[in-house]
Amino acid sequence: MARVRVWRLPEQGIEHFADPPARDQVARTWAGTTLCGQQGELRWVHWEIVDEAKTCTACAAVEGSYKPTLEGDYPGPP
C-alpha cells in the first residue's frame, strides 16, 4: 500500500506522509513515524480535506509533491 497523508496529533495544521498501519486497514489513529521522522499518534487526513498547501516540506522533499491547481490557473486545452 502507498504512503498516506496524516496529521501528527495533537497538531492538525501540517499534513505529513507516513506508511499506513501494517495489519489494520481500517484504523484511523495509530502510533507511528512520519516520513520526516516525527514519532507519535498519527491520524488519517480524509481525502475530502487534503490541503497540498499544508504539506510538511520535509515529507514533500522525500515523497515528492506538486503545486495544487487553483481555480483560474487552468490554461485551457493545448
N, C-alpha and C positions, 0 to 999 in steps of 0.2 A: 504494500500500500504506500502511496506517496505521502510526503510530509503534509501536515495540516497546519492551518493557521490557528493560533491560540493566544489567549491572554495569560500572563503570569500573575496570578491573584496575589494580593487584592487589587492591583492596578489593572485597569482596563482601558488605558489611554494609548497603549502601544501594542501592536499586534506582532507576534513572533511566529516563526516556523518551528515545528517540532515533529518528531515521529509520533504516530498515534499509539495508544496503549496496545501492547503486544497481543494480549489474549482477549480483550474485551472491546469489541467493535461498537458497543452501544454506550460505553462510559462517556460522560460529558465532562467529568472532572477527574483528574488523576495526578499523582506525583510523577514528575518527570523533569527533563532538562531541555531547554530551548536550543535551537541550532547555534545561538551565540553563547551558550554555556551557562545561562542562568538556571538555577535549580529552584524547584518549588512546586506549588499546586498549579496545574495548568487546566484551562477550560477552553473547549472548542469555541471559535468565533463562528457563529451561524452565517451561512453563505449570504443571507439577505442583508447582513450588516457589515460585511467586509469593507474596509476602507483602506485602499492602497496607500493613501497619504499618511496613514498611521503605522506603516510597516517599520519595524526596527531596522535601522540602517545596517547594523552588523549582521543580522539574519539575511537581509536582502543582498548583502555583499557575497554571502556564501551560496544562497539558494538562487539568487537572481530575481529580478522583478522587472516590471515595466511601468512606464508612466501611464496613469489612467487616462483614458479618453474622456474628456468632459464635454458637456453639451456645447455645441457650437464649434468644437475642434475638428469634427469630421470634414475633410475637404471635398467629399463627394466622390463619385466614381472616377477612375483614372481615364 
